[in-house]
Amino acid sequence: MESTHTLSTDRLADAWAELQAHANSGAPLDGAAHRLAFADPEFLLRRETRGIRFQLEMLKPDLAQQALGINNTVVVYGSARFVSEVDARQRLAQAQASGDAQDIRKAQTLLRNAAYYEQARAFGRLVAEYGQRCATADQIFVCTGGGPGIMEAANRGASEAGALTVGLNIALPHEQGANPWVSPELSFKFHYFALRKMHFMMRAKALVAFPGGFGTLDELFEVITLVQCQKAKPVPIFLFGSDYWKRLINFDVLVEEGTISPEDLSLMTYADDPGAVWDGIRRFYGMP
């Protein structure tokens, strides 16, 4: 007699096989009362089932990371538009060959910012090499938004060192897949920004914000606010690239205008060297 587990598994497989058959034949997936609720996309995508989708986006990455022993992470944010030094030099050569002054200026800026890509890559390697020397319970992993640019660089450094590395990607109107350096079993995609942000913080032991745009700023300020309001545990927060951050935001104005307390400035530390950031994280936790 088949076990209950086998019967349940078969029923699940049959439900999803039905959906796959529809997809293969190009038949529309119309709502159907007889279809199992969890295998009915039209039902799961209703406004009324949004809460269920929240739960699923919370549970799936959480369970997968638990299973692989991902308990501690260093989260790296930064621009999706930066490229490696090799790629930047190639683009500059192409721009110079075209003779277009605007393209040359853009390529020169890209090459200048390629330094951040290489530094994020070096930082990812430092984290990974340390984690691999630790006991399983104390291991620490690189976690990023899973996209290109700085995210790719940090995942790449960790992957090149032979470590697992996490990517929390987001579904956007323009197609964005995970960068190739995210471990496939830890490559997650989210619909809801809020759930994605929660996962960034759930295991984070530190945050390193490289130069970036609106997305980086959004994620950075959310973390700072959570720590400031004691809704999240204190974690070291590094602003990598002091010249960029000091030109972009004058935090002293917030103190001068009384909108934050002077001690709130201590929530963040400027840094320009991957080794200094990693040393700062280790000091914060008393890590050997």
Backbone as CSV, one residue per row, in Angstrom:
resi,resn,N_x,N_y,N_z,CA_x,CA_y,CA_z,C_x,C_y,C_z
1,MET,0.849,-1.195,0.000,0.000,0.000,0.000,0.885,1.246,0.000
2,GLU,0.536,2.199,-0.858,1.354,3.406,-0.944,1.261,4.222,0.333
3,SER,2.351,4.870,0.678,2.340,5.713,1.863,1.520,6.960,1.602
4,THR,1.072,7.596,2.700,0.322,8.847,2.574,1.157,9.906,1.882
5,HIS,2.467,9.923,2.184,3.364,10.907,1.567,3.387,10.741,0.053
6,THR,3.477,9.473,-0.411,3.536,9.218,-1.844,2.245,9.639,-2.521
7,LEU,1.115,9.325,-1.895,-0.169,9.714,-2.466,-0.277,11.223,-2.581
8,SER,0.144,11.928,-1.533,0.081,13.392,-1.548,0.976,13.959,-2.628
9,THR,2.164,13.375,-2.760,3.096,13.848,-3.777,2.533,13.639,-5.172
10,ASP,1.920,12.474,-5.388,1.341,12.190,-6.699,0.240,13.188,-7.035
11,ARG,-0.583,13.521,-6.073,-1.677,14.451,-6.334,-1.148,15.835,-6.682
12,LEU,-0.113,16.240,-5.973,0.510,17.530,-6.292,1.077,17.498,-7.707
13,ALA,1.750,16.397,-8.026,2.346,16.290,-9.363,1.266,16.323,-10.439
14,ASP,0.134,15.639,-10.186,-0.948,15.639,-11.167,-1.504,17.042,-11.377
15,ALA,-1.634,17.803,-10.292,-2.180,19.159,-10.393,-1.283,20.040,-11.243
16,TRP,0.009,19.942,-11.008,0.931,20.789,-11.768,1.124,20.277,-13.192
17,ALA,0.960,18.974,-13.393,1.036,18.442,-14.755,-0.101,18.988,-15.601
18,GLU,-1.263,19.162,-14.982,-2.395,19.743,-15.705,-2.082,21.163,-16.162
19,LEU,-1.492,21.944,-15.275,-1.125,23.314,-15.637,-0.083,23.322,-16.743
20,GLN,0.899,22.412,-16.651,1.948,22.356,-17.667,1.369,21.979,-19.018
21,ALA,0.395,21.062,-19.017,-0.238,20.654,-20.276,-0.950,21.823,-20.932
22,HIS,-1.604,22.649,-20.118,-2.255,23.842,-20.655,-1.220,24.777,-21.270
23,ALA,-0.122,24.960,-20.566,0.909,25.878,-21.053,1.515,25.375,-22.361
24,ASN,1.771,24.081,-22.440,2.397,23.513,-23.632,1.499,23.620,-24.861
25,SER,0.187,23.501,-24.624,-0.749,23.543,-25.741,-1.193,24.957,-26.087
26,GLY,-0.798,25.910,-25.246,-1.205,27.289,-25.474,-2.620,27.570,-25.037
27,ALA,-3.250,26.625,-24.337,-4.629,26.824,-23.882,-4.658,27.833,-22.740
28,PRO,-5.657,28.695,-22.700,-5.748,29.677,-21.613,-6.044,28.995,-20.287
29,LEU,-5.466,29.539,-19.227,-5.697,28.982,-17.892,-6.898,29.671,-17.264
30,ASP,-8.075,29.318,-17.732,-9.289,29.902,-17.181,-9.526,29.369,-15.779
31,GLY,-10.133,30.199,-14.940,-10.467,29.752,-13.606,-11.385,28.547,-13.674
32,ALA,-11.188,27.584,-12.803,-12.006,26.376,-12.818,-12.273,25.947,-11.384
33,ALA,-13.537,25.714,-11.073,-13.916,25.368,-9.713,-13.293,24.051,-9.268
34,HIS,-13.078,23.113,-10.213,-12.588,21.797,-9.834,-11.090,21.777,-9.560
35,ARG,-10.370,22.819,-9.998,-8.917,22.815,-9.847,-8.541,23.022,-8.387
36,LEU,-7.518,22.320,-7.938,-7.040,22.524,-6.570,-6.671,23.987,-6.378
37,ALA,-7.029,24.551,-5.226,-6.869,25.996,-5.020,-5.434,26.451,-5.203
38,PHE,-4.466,25.673,-4.665,-3.063,26.092,-4.753,-2.499,25.929,-6.158
39,ALA,-3.227,25.217,-7.028,-2.787,25.026,-8.404,-3.657,25.805,-9.385
40,ASP,-4.306,26.820,-8.878,-5.190,27.647,-9.704,-4.617,29.063,-9.764
41,PRO,-3.829,29.387,-10.786,-3.185,30.713,-10.841,-4.172,31.866,-10.782
42,GLU,-5.325,31.731,-11.459,-6.294,32.819,-11.447,-6.788,33.097,-10.026
43,PHE,-6.957,32.024,-9.255,-7.384,32.201,-7.871,-6.278,32.846,-7.036
44,LEU,-5.053,32.366,-7.188,-3.947,32.878,-6.379,-3.596,34.319,-6.716
45,LEU,-3.960,34.768,-7.911,-3.623,36.132,-8.312,-4.763,37.119,-8.087
46,ARG,-5.809,36.697,-7.427,-6.895,37.623,-7.090,-6.433,38.614,-6.025
47,ARG,-7.103,39.752,-5.986,-6.784,40.747,-4.956,-7.001,40.167,-3.566
48,GLU,-8.042,39.344,-3.415,-8.385,38.805,-2.096,-7.351,37.811,-1.564
49,THR,-6.530,37.249,-2.451,-5.534,36.264,-1.999,-4.139,36.881,-1.863
50,ARG,-4.081,38.205,-1.859,-2.775,38.863,-1.737,-2.052,38.447,-0.466
51,GLY,-2.796,38.308,0.630,-2.172,37.899,1.890,-1.491,36.546,1.790
52,ILE,-2.089,35.640,1.020,-1.471,34.329,0.813,-0.167,34.481,0.045
53,ARG,-0.168,35.359,-0.951,1.057,35.579,-1.730,2.146,36.184,-0.854
54,PHE,1.773,37.076,0.065,2.741,37.606,1.031,3.390,36.450,1.802
55,GLN,2.545,35.553,2.300,3.059,34.436,3.097,4.010,33.563,2.282
56,LEU,3.639,33.315,1.031,4.480,32.463,0.187,5.831,33.115,-0.071
57,GLU,5.835,34.430,-0.322,7.109,35.122,-0.563,7.946,35.212,0.700
58,MET,7.316,35.132,1.842,8.071,35.075,3.087,8.642,33.676,3.306
59,LEU,7.820,32.667,3.078,8.199,31.310,3.438,9.212,30.677,2.488
60,LYS,9.010,30.818,1.185,9.855,30.084,0.245,11.338,30.392,0.424
61,PRO,11.770,31.674,0.398,13.198,31.944,0.587,13.674,31.589,1.992
62,ASP,12.788,31.743,2.986,13.182,31.460,4.360,13.486,29.980,4.537
63,LEU,12.611,29.130,4.060,12.809,27.693,4.207,14.013,27.204,3.415
64,ALA,14.180,27.752,2.216,15.310,27.335,1.382,16.638,27.715,2.028
65,GLN,16.706,28.898,2.614,17.952,29.322,3.261,18.213,28.534,4.538
66,GLN,17.152,28.261,5.290,17.320,27.430,6.481,17.911,26.075,6.108
67,ALA,17.395,25.483,5.051,17.830,24.148,4.652,19.305,24.111,4.275
68,LEU,19.822,25.241,3.777,21.223,25.293,3.344,22.136,25.947,4.390
69,GLY,21.600,26.223,5.568,22.423,26.763,6.644,22.793,28.222,6.475
70,ILE,21.975,28.975,5.737,22.236,30.412,5.565,21.576,31.147,6.725
71,ASN,22.325,31.389,7.780,21.794,32.041,8.973,22.314,33.455,9.156
72,ASN,23.492,33.751,8.603,24.126,35.055,8.768,24.576,35.578,7.401
73,THR,24.228,36.829,7.107,24.629,37.395,5.819,25.204,38.794,5.991
74,VAL,26.000,39.185,5.024,26.390,40.583,4.851,25.706,41.043,3.567
75,VAL,24.874,42.051,3.687,24.087,42.525,2.550,24.842,43.638,1.837
76,VAL,24.965,43.503,0.533,25.659,44.499,-0.280,24.666,45.117,-1.256
77,TYR,24.516,46.441,-1.171,23.678,47.201,-2.090,24.579,48.011,-3.025
78,GLY,24.013,48.457,-4.132,24.770,49.339,-5.013,24.184,49.359,-6.405
79,SER,24.729,50.199,-7.241,24.198,50.419,-8.581,24.209,49.158,-9.438
80,ALA,23.120,48.975,-10.176,23.036,47.887,-11.147,23.726,48.255,-12.454
81,ARG,24.186,49.513,-12.585,24.690,50.002,-13.867,26.210,49.972,-13.996
82,PHE,26.908,49.702,-12.911,28.358,49.638,-12.981,28.787,48.303,-13.589
83,VAL,29.938,48.317,-14.243,30.455,47.092,-14.871,31.890,46.864,-14.422
84,SER,32.415,45.712,-14.771,33.795,45.390,-14.414,34.763,46.281,-15.183
85,GLU,35.979,46.325,-14.709,36.994,47.153,-15.369,37.252,46.674,-16.799
86,VAL,37.249,45.362,-16.983,37.464,44.814,-18.336,36.367,45.280,-19.280
87,ASP,35.130,45.166,-18.853,34.005,45.591,-19.701,34.034,47.100,-19.940
88,ALA,34.385,47.850,-18.903,34.417,49.307,-19.038,35.478,49.750,-20.042
89,ARG,36.614,49.095,-20.011,37.684,49.445,-20.973,37.262,49.109,-22.403
90,GLN,36.559,48.020,-22.569,36.069,47.662,-23.897,35.078,48.705,-24.414
91,ARG,34.194,49.156,-23.536,33.203,50.150,-23.947,33.856,51.492,-24.276
92,LEU,34.889,51.832,-23.525,35.588,53.077,-23.816,36.284,52.990,-25.178
93,ALA,36.886,51.856,-25.457,37.551,51.674,-26.750,36.548,51.778,-27.893
94,GLN,35.371,51.207,-27.710,34.332,51.286,-28.735,33.864,52.725,-28.922
95,ALA,33.705,53.449,-27.802,33.258,54.837,-27.879,34.299,55.704,-28.580
96,GLN,35.553,55.487,-28.240,36.621,56.264,-28.866,36.700,55.970,-30.361
97,ALA,36.453,54.724,-30.730,36.474,54.367,-32.153,35.343,55.038,-32.912
98,SER,34.207,55.244,-32.211,33.063,55.890,-32.862,33.272,57.393,-33.009
99,GLY,34.081,57.965,-32.107,34.340,59.398,-32.152,33.229,60.246,-31.578
100,ASP,32.197,59.638,-31.009,31.077,60.387,-30.434,31.475,60.912,-29.052
101,ALA,31.498,62.228,-28.904,31.983,62.843,-27.660,31.128,62.456,-26.458
102,GLN,29.809,62.393,-26.654,28.931,62.043,-25.540,29.142,60.593,-25.097
103,ASP,29.288,59.703,-26.058,29.536,58.305,-25.726,30.886,58.141,-25.022
104,ILE,31.866,58.926,-25.426,33.186,58.856,-24.793,33.098,59.302,-23.338
105,ARG,32.358,60.387,-23.078,32.204,60.865,-21.691,31.512,59.815,-20.821
106,LYS,30.463,59.207,-21.370,29.747,58.171,-20.609,30.661,56.985,-20.322
107,ALA,31.440,56.608,-21.315,32.341,55.466,-21.142,33.446,55.774,-20.143
108,GLN,33.912,57.013,-20.126,34.936,57.409,-19.158,34.389,57.359,-17.735
109,THR,33.146,57.791,-17.574,32.502,57.710,-16.254,32.323,56.257,-15.835
110,LEU,31.933,55.419,-16.792,31.749,53.999,-16.500,33.061,53.360,-16.068
111,LEU,34.143,53.751,-16.717,35.452,53.207,-16.346,35.854,53.685,-14.956
112,ARG,35.603,54.950,-14.650,35.929,55.457,-13.314,35.163,54.679,-12.236
113,ASN,33.871,54.422,-12.498,33.058,53.730,-11.509,33.293,52.228,-11.484
114,ALA,34.023,51.721,-12.474,34.358,50.290,-12.468,35.201,49.934,-11.255
115,ALA,35.859,50.917,-10.679,36.638,50.653,-9.464,35.737,50.127,-8.350
116,TYR,34.502,50.643,-8.270,33.575,50.170,-7.243,33.196,48.707,-7.490
117,TYR,33.031,48.344,-8.747,32.728,46.941,-9.078,33.843,46.035,-8.554
118,GLU,35.075,46.414,-8.833,36.200,45.576,-8.419,36.341,45.542,-6.906
119,GLN,36.009,46.646,-6.236,36.088,46.660,-4.775,34.974,45.807,-4.154
120,ALA,33.796,45.844,-4.749,32.709,44.992,-4.256,33.051,43.518,-4.456
121,ARG,33.673,43.238,-5.563,34.117,41.867,-5.850,35.142,41.410,-4.810
122,ALA,36.088,42.282,-4.493,37.102,41.953,-3.488,36.461,41.762,-2.119
123,PHE,35.482,42.594,-1.795,34.806,42.471,-0.506,34.053,41.142,-0.416
124,GLY,33.354,40.773,-1.486,32.642,39.498,-1.485,33.568,38.329,-1.236
125,ARG,34.762,38.403,-1.803,35.746,37.336,-1.592,36.194,37.285,-0.119
126,LEU,36.419,38.443,0.498,36.833,38.476,1.902,35.794,37.816,2.807
127,VAL,34.526,38.150,2.577,33.456,37.572,3.389,33.407,36.059,3.205
128,ALA,33.487,35.631,1.950,33.388,34.199,1.657,34.547,33.418,2.258
129,GLU,35.749,33.959,2.137,36.914,33.239,2.651,36.839,33.099,4.164
130,TYR,36.343,34.117,4.837,36.189,34.014,6.287,35.121,32.976,6.627
131,GLY,33.979,33.056,5.934,32.880,32.143,6.232,33.262,30.688,6.082
132,GLN,34.124,30.405,5.117,34.512,29.025,4.880,35.439,28.484,5.964
133,ARG,36.013,29.369,6.755,36.895,28.925,7.852,36.122,28.729,9.155
134,CYS,34.854,29.107,9.166,34.066,29.083,10.403,33.358,27.755,10.601
135,ALA,32.944,27.528,11.843,32.029,26.431,12.113,30.719,26.710,11.375
136,THR,29.992,25.669,11.056,28.782,25.811,10.241,27.826,26.851,10.811
137,ALA,27.608,26.839,12.106,26.648,27.758,12.721,27.096,29.212,12.636
138,ASP,28.397,29.440,12.482,28.928,30.800,12.467,29.252,31.315,11.068
139,GLN,29.004,30.511,10.065,29.336,30.926,8.706,28.554,32.172,8.309
140,ILE,29.166,32.983,7.472,28.538,34.215,7.014,28.611,34.250,5.491
141,PHE,27.548,34.737,4.859,27.417,34.659,3.412,27.094,36.034,2.826
142,VAL,27.468,36.218,1.577,27.139,37.450,0.861,25.713,37.351,0.338
143,CYS,24.960,38.416,0.535,23.591,38.502,0.028,23.438,39.818,-0.716
144,THR,22.876,39.769,-1.914,22.639,40.986,-2.701,21.237,40.943,-3.298
145,GLY,20.910,41.982,-4.052,19.643,42.009,-4.772,19.631,41.120,-5.992
146,GLY,20.735,40.445,-6.266,20.772,39.434,-7.307,20.918,39.943,-8.731
147,GLY,20.925,41.258,-8.916,20.993,41.819,-10.256,22.420,42.057,-10.725
148,PRO,22.566,42.895,-11.753,23.900,43.195,-12.292,24.633,44.251,-11.464
149,GLY,25.748,44.742,-11.988,26.472,45.839,-11.350,27.148,45.430,-10.055
150,ILE,26.994,46.267,-9.047,27.609,46.013,-7.735,27.122,44.697,-7.154
151,MET,25.845,44.398,-7.349,25.297,43.134,-6.841,26.034,41.953,-7.459
152,GLU,26.186,41.991,-8.756,26.929,40.938,-9.455,28.348,40.832,-8.918
153,ALA,28.983,41.978,-8.713,30.375,41.976,-8.272,30.542,41.285,-6.926
154,ALA,29.666,41.599,-5.961,29.775,40.980,-4.635,29.492,39.486,-4.707
155,ASN,28.441,39.108,-5.438,28.164,37.678,-5.630,29.330,36.991,-6.327
156,ARG,29.918,37.671,-7.280,31.021,37.096,-8.044,32.230,36.822,-7.157
157,GLY,32.579,37.795,-6.328,33.723,37.600,-5.441,33.535,36.419,-4.517
158,ALA,32.309,36.281,-3.977,32.035,35.164,-3.074,32.042,33.843,-3.822
159,SER,31.429,33.833,-5.006,31.372,32.604,-5.794,32.759,32.163,-6.248
160,GLU,33.589,33.118,-6.638,34.951,32.788,-7.067,35.780,32.186,-5.933
161,ALA,35.384,32.517,-4.694,36.065,31.935,-3.534,35.487,30.572,-3.165
162,GLY,34.474,30.124,-3.925,33.913,28.798,-3.703,32.771,28.732,-2.717
163,ALA,32.171,29.883,-2.374,31.111,29.915,-1.377,29.735,30.019,-2.022
164,LEU,28.732,29.586,-1.286,27.353,29.865,-1.667,27.113,31.359,-1.557
165,THR,26.240,31.885,-2.391,25.971,33.315,-2.357,24.511,33.554,-2.725
166,VAL,23.867,34.480,-2.023,22.415,34.666,-2.096,22.052,35.848,-2.993
167,GLY,20.992,35.674,-3.786,20.458,36.763,-4.595,18.964,36.890,-4.387
168,LEU,18.512,38.073,-3.984,17.086,38.341,-3.782,16.627,39.291,-4.889
169,ASN,16.237,38.717,-6.004,15.902,39.517,-7.177,14.463,40.018,-7.092
170,ILE,14.122,40.946,-7.952,12.782,41.527,-7.976,12.264,41.500,-9.404
171,ALA,11.009,41.122,-9.570,10.392,41.131,-10.892,10.048,42.564,-11.264
172,LEU,10.571,43.022,-12.393,10.371,44.398,-12.842,9.728,44.400,-14.235
173,PRO,9.114,45.540,-14.613,8.507,45.613,-15.956,9.500,45.292,-17.064
174,HIS,10.745,45.784,-16.922,11.784,45.388,-17.863,12.438,44.125,-17.300
175,GLU,12.614,43.142,-18.123,13.087,41.838,-17.675,14.437,41.940,-16.969
176,GLN,14.508,41.355,-15.782,15.774,41.322,-15.057,15.964,39.940,-14.464
177,GLY,16.967,39.241,-14.925,17.269,37.940,-14.362,18.385,38.045,-13.353
178,ALA,18.582,36.969,-12.629,19.666,36.949,-11.647,21.006,36.941,-12.367
179,ASN,22.006,37.550,-11.735,23.340,37.511,-12.325,23.883,36.082,-12.214
180,PRO,24.830,35.711,-13.061,25.282,34.317,-13.127,26.089,33.847,-11.927
181,TRP,26.395,34.728,-10.992,27.230,34.362,-9.858,26.419,34.022,-8.610
182,VAL,25.116,34.195,-8.669,24.263,33.776,-7.559,24.148,32.255,-7.583
183,SER,24.255,31.626,-6.416,24.077,30.175,-6.358,22.651,29.834,-6.802
184,PRO,22.472,28.941,-7.774,21.135,28.656,-8.302,20.114,28.294,-7.229
185,GLU,20.543,27.548,-6.216,19.608,27.139,-5.163,19.277,28.266,-4.201
186,LEU,19.956,29.412,-4.360,19.703,30.569,-3.497,19.355,31.803,-4.330
187,SER,18.824,31.545,-5.513,18.431,32.632,-6.416,16.916,32.783,-6.357
188,PHE,16.462,33.811,-5.646,15.037,34.007,-5.411,14.529,35.229,-6.175
189,LYS,13.268,35.172,-6.565,12.660,36.324,-7.221,11.410,36.732,-6.448
190,PHE,11.265,38.037,-6.241,10.139,38.578,-5.481,9.252,39.447,-6.369
191,HIS,7.996,39.484,-6.011,7.064,40.447,-6.610,6.967,41.683,-5.727
192,TYR,6.974,41.467,-4.407,6.754,42.560,-3.456,8.082,43.089,-2.905
193,PHE,8.314,44.376,-3.111,9.516,44.995,-2.559,9.569,44.829,-1.051
194,ALA,8.428,44.962,-0.383,8.404,44.904,1.082,8.912,43.565,1.603
195,LEU,8.478,42.483,0.974,8.925,41.157,1.421,10.406,40.953,1.127
196,ARG,10.831,41.476,-0.001,12.256,41.385,-0.350,13.106,42.106,0.694
197,LYS,12.669,43.300,1.093,13.416,44.054,2.095,13.457,43.328,3.429
198,MET,12.350,42.677,3.783,12.343,41.915,5.034,13.392,40.816,4.999
199,HIS,13.509,40.152,3.853,14.500,39.081,3.748,15.928,39.623,3.794
200,PHE,16.142,40.813,3.264,17.471,41.413,3.396,17.853,41.530,4.870
201,MET,16.908,41.927,5.710,17.221,42.217,7.106,17.161,40.999,8.023
202,MET,16.436,39.980,7.637,16.212,38.844,8.546,17.505,38.162,8.986
203,ARG,18.490,38.117,8.101,19.743,37.423,8.413,20.950,38.359,8.394
204,ALA,20.700,39.635,8.175,21.810,40.573,7.962,22.590,40.836,9.247
205,LYS,23.898,40.687,9.159,24.804,41.060,10.239,25.470,42.401,9.947
206,ALA,25.382,42.841,8.702,25.955,44.134,8.318,25.378,44.522,6.964
207,LEU,25.435,45.823,6.688,24.992,46.365,5.412,26.120,47.208,4.832
208,VAL,26.435,46.968,3.568,27.446,47.768,2.872,26.778,48.380,1.647
209,ALA,26.650,49.705,1.643,25.999,50.409,0.541,27.057,51.054,-0.344
210,PHE,27.228,50.520,-1.524,28.104,51.123,-2.524,27.308,52.209,-3.259
211,PRO,27.984,53.069,-4.019,27.260,54.095,-4.772,26.156,53.481,-5.628
212,GLY,25.007,54.128,-5.604,23.873,53.626,-6.362,22.824,54.693,-6.554
213,GLY,21.707,54.304,-7.126,20.637,55.234,-7.448,19.470,55.138,-6.491
214,PHE,18.258,55.339,-7.023,17.067,55.381,-6.182,16.881,54.091,-5.378
215,GLY,17.105,52.944,-6.034,16.915,51.678,-5.335,17.856,51.524,-4.157
216,THR,19.110,51.882,-4.360,20.094,51.807,-3.279,19.715,52.744,-2.139
217,LEU,19.298,53.953,-2.487,18.910,54.922,-1.461,17.693,54.434,-0.682
218,ASP,16.732,53.879,-1.393,15.526,53.360,-0.751,15.883,52.291,0.271
219,GLU,16.696,51.336,-0.139,17.073,50.241,0.753,17.922,50.722,1.915
220,LEU,18.853,51.634,1.630,19.724,52.162,2.672,18.930,52.889,3.751
221,PHE,18.055,53.808,3.337,17.333,54.607,4.324,16.312,53.786,5.097
222,GLU,15.775,52.757,4.489,14.868,51.889,5.241,15.615,51.202,6.378
223,VAL,16.816,50.706,6.089,17.596,50.027,7.127,18.003,51.013,8.218
224,ILE,18.476,52.191,7.821,18.865,53.190,8.811,17.686,53.533,9.709
225,THR,16.504,53.697,9.119,15.314,54.049,9.896,14.942,52.931,10.860
226,LEU,14.996,51.690,10.408,14.659,50.570,11.282,15.605,50.488,12.473
227,VAL,16.900,50.691,12.222,17.873,50.643,13.310,17.701,51.848,14.236
228,GLN,17.518,53.042,13.658,17.338,54.249,14.458,16.125,54.116,15.384
229,CYS,15.031,53.547,14.870,13.791,53.426,15.648,13.749,52.153,16.479
230,GLN,14.843,51.404,16.474,14.963,50.161,17.233,13.912,49.132,16.842
231,LYS,13.545,49.154,15.564,12.675,48.119,15.030,13.499,46.987,14.426
232,ALA,14.796,47.182,14.367,15.721,46.146,13.926,16.936,46.194,14.833
233,LYS,17.578,45.071,14.973,18.764,45.018,15.834,19.870,45.895,15.240
234,PRO,20.720,46.486,16.085,21.830,47.292,15.559,22.749,46.455,14.692
235,VAL,23.091,46.968,13.545,24.051,46.320,12.658,24.980,47.400,12.116
236,PRO,26.225,47.058,11.824,27.117,48.048,11.212,26.650,48.370,9.794
237,ILE,26.608,49.668,9.492,26.178,50.144,8.178,27.318,50.963,7.588
238,PHE,27.812,50.537,6.444,28.939,51.212,5.802,28.492,51.877,4.504
239,LEU,28.923,53.121,4.331,28.723,53.844,3.078,30.047,53.782,2.329
240,PHE,30.114,52.901,1.358,31.373,52.686,0.651,31.497,53.696,-0.488
241,GLY,32.636,54.394,-0.487,32.849,55.459,-1.464,32.519,56.798,-0.829
242,SER,33.356,57.226,0.105,33.035,58.419,0.908,32.834,59.656,0.052
243,ASP,33.607,59.824,-1.013,33.447,61.002,-1.861,32.052,61.031,-2.485
244,TYR,31.602,59.901,-2.971,30.261,59.825,-3.577,29.186,60.186,-2.557
245,TRP,29.222,59.542,-1.411,28.156,59.735,-0.433,28.161,61.133,0.162
246,LYS,29.345,61.713,0.378,29.403,63.052,0.958,28.967,64.120,-0.045
247,ARG,29.214,63.861,-1.330,28.711,64.790,-2.350,27.199,64.655,-2.523
248,LEU,26.704,63.448,-2.365,25.286,63.188,-2.597,24.398,63.668,-1.460
249,ILE,24.810,63.413,-0.216,23.970,63.701,0.948,24.797,64.381,2.028
250,ASN,24.332,65.520,2.481,24.964,66.205,3.599,24.172,65.878,4.865
251,PHE,24.569,64.809,5.524,23.840,64.380,6.719,23.931,65.401,7.847
252,ASP,24.981,66.224,7.842,25.119,67.230,8.895,23.958,68.224,8.886
253,VAL,23.375,68.449,7.725,22.220,69.354,7.633,21.072,68.838,8.489
254,LEU,20.894,67.516,8.527,19.812,66.941,9.334,20.009,67.244,10.811
255,VAL,21.272,67.211,11.255,21.562,67.545,12.657,21.350,69.035,12.893
256,GLU,21.863,69.854,11.977,21.734,71.313,12.124,20.276,71.753,12.180
257,GLU,19.423,71.090,11.431,18.009,71.451,11.399,17.189,70.722,12.457
258,GLY,17.848,69.897,13.246,17.163,69.214,14.346,16.266,68.067,13.929
259,THR,16.441,67.564,12.706,15.572,66.485,12.252,16.090,65.105,12.641
260,ILE,17.371,65.022,13.029,17.909,63.814,13.646,18.793,64.256,14.805
261,SER,19.136,63.320,15.662,20.030,63.613,16.781,21.476,63.449,16.333
262,PRO,22.403,64.187,16.963,23.818,64.048,16.573,24.314,62.612,16.628
263,GLU,23.827,61.846,17.620,24.306,60.466,17.745,23.804,59.565,16.607
264,ASP,22.773,60.017,15.888,22.280,59.218,14.765,23.321,59.100,13.654
265,LEU,24.231,60.052,13.584,25.270,59.982,12.554,26.200,58.790,12.777
266,SER,26.241,58.302,14.011,27.116,57.167,14.307,26.545,55.854,13.781
267,LEU,25.313,55.876,13.275,24.731,54.666,12.705,25.445,54.250,11.428
268,MET,26.164,55.200,10.796,26.811,54.939,9.512,28.303,55.222,9.603
269,THR,29.058,54.483,8.819,30.507,54.673,8.752,30.923,54.770,7.293
270,TYR,31.689,55.799,6.958,32.217,55.928,5.597,33.419,54.995,5.438
271,ALA,33.572,54.453,4.241,34.694,53.551,3.995,35.099,53.625,2.530
272,ASP,36.372,53.323,2.278,36.904,53.336,0.911,37.768,52.132,0.603
273,ASP,37.819,51.197,1.530,38.661,50.023,1.334,37.913,48.770,1.781
274,PRO,37.825,47.750,0.928,37.097,46.531,1.308,37.615,45.899,2.593
275,GLY,38.933,45.904,2.769,39.502,45.313,3.971,39.092,46.062,5.232
276,ALA,39.019,47.395,5.131,38.619,48.194,6.290,37.171,47.911,6.670
277,VAL,36.312,47.716,5.672,34.912,47.385,5.952,34.824,46.043,6.665
278,TRP,35.521,45.060,6.155,35.463,43.738,6.757,36.054,43.751,8.160
279,ASP,37.128,44.490,8.363,37.693,44.618,9.706,36.703,45.278,10.656
280,GLY,35.970,46.279,10.160,34.977,46.952,10.991,33.856,46.019,11.413
281,ILE,33.415,45.162,10.506,32.367,44.196,10.830,32.879,43.211,11.879
282,ARG,34.098,42.766,11.707,34.665,41.807,12.656,34.821,42.433,14.041
283,ARG,35.245,43.686,14.095,35.360,44.359,15.400,33.991,44.498,16.056
284,PHE,32.995,44.838,15.294,31.631,45.053,15.837,31.148,43.804,16.567
285,TYR,31.453,42.634,16.001,30.966,41.376,16.584,32.029,40.620,17.384
286,GLY,33.232,41.188,17.465,34.291,40.483,18.180,34.701,39.203,17.494
287,MET,34.655,39.215,16.166,34.989,38.011,15.397,36.502,37.894,15.282
288,PRO,37.045,36.685,15.366,38.499,36.497,15.261,39.020,36.770,13.862
